[in-house]
Amino acid sequence: MAGGIRRAGRAGRIVTGVAAAVLSVGAVAGCGGGSGGGGERSVGDSAAVGGSAAVRTSPIADVLAKLPARVDGAKVVVGKPDAPRTVQVLVDPRCGYCAKFEAAGGETLLKLAADGRVQVEYLLASFLDRGGASGSVKAVNALRASVDAGRFAEYHAAVFASQPKGKFTDELLLRIADEVPGLRGPAFDKAVAETAYAGWAGESERAFEATGAQGTPVVLVDGRALGAKDGSMFDAEAFARTLKGAGIG
């Protein structure tokens, strides 16, 4: 797609034509590369440690359960391949502002994907996970494993809705998976326990860095950042209007 993020080479490294657009987003609410933690907690405010965090699911879980997802290099693509438009979403599972986005603008996007109007390309960052501090790599690993089980969209929403104040742990990620019908099983549980997709998580983080983005969340349509400067990405109805202004919806 012209001006968008493309995959190149066997490793699926992301090359970008949108770095300038990302860098020009401006000072808005979000988690930056220099953040020491997950930023603002706005969804749920779960308990301080991952093991005792509350588990929540999406209010549109039944819709998300029907959404197809596939891996394309360092990205996870949700929605029908023949959707007329593509939206790119850059998030870190431990970023509090990303959780706020996913509960609002992110839900709006997935409803449009369910209607076949758009496909969503997720680039899952883990820059907040210095030395395992946030558990973002564990979360990205589990999210990648959920694609194999055909439950990515529903699990993705539940992971952000259940974001802990502390860090993601294997135990929490499995408890979240318990609430997604059909996800738990020997293959998924093993992938979580052994961090089977740690290499892919690293590839996805490098792809995020290659975009030039300085933080998350970021939403791109045709290489243009949407919903950040005006904060509309954090309000479902406002973001629907923003997307409509970009010809989506």
Steps between C-alpha positions, in 0.01 A plus 500: 500500500644835398640695792432216738703245685632220281662170575835428338717193517464161667527647850203725431688814598281807469610778272302816526396796294313652792773589748458872442127476562553305821761739629272797436219371721592749770482499879191302590405245764695182450787277613837619368822317437643660812216387724593293798160338527166453341374857514151596611278219623156563365336163445419300807796592722571137579693384805865587541642161407416303188403187687213669686387737225134505405416334169263678264371428152371720221130598497502400132680168553238316296577723202875469542480120520395494133781723373775327301865582573825405331869565547673705230867528588521709815133598489172341596226587251137485613203505267408390151785512245271667245406788733519829307717685754787421736572660837831448679506490881820520709457399865696365797293259716622666822429857391210642701408743223486208257250330731294818499515509118409133461189546717383791283647563157633146474154358553363733233761373254421135568129556452582643156725202432215266591284684246767443234573870460862492617781269594721586796876440501638474853865568571555379858778690675675404824725801565365532854639158590857591586643202687158339524368793705156513340442153360423649157710235325304226679175666395610538136612137502158387626322722249702344218409153627131596502516551122582131458193415706277729294414722797721807456243782485308385806815426701667827395205699636496298823876545555471878482181503709680292766821703500657482851662780697801274534625279221350233281580151621442158345240431769303815419520443125364148545221624728403751232505218243259303721238764417545456122314186390715260301833666575646291782658173391835317503647699208401844633597421859840369390564807285427723801707296745801474267469851347504322165454820303762713676687529170189624324435747783849638443435525127177688565676742738771568241232559240333748735830682550552510122183708460663787688215509752603645836224339701159336500218488413527603135232454234588546134280525192685529170806611695314774687470494879139524618335571832809604693520878490129542569483205740208348310660155509403483867129551431309244293249740344756772434738251339221368278458855371877532452508178299201610294690818417775276362249312288454203732164400640 
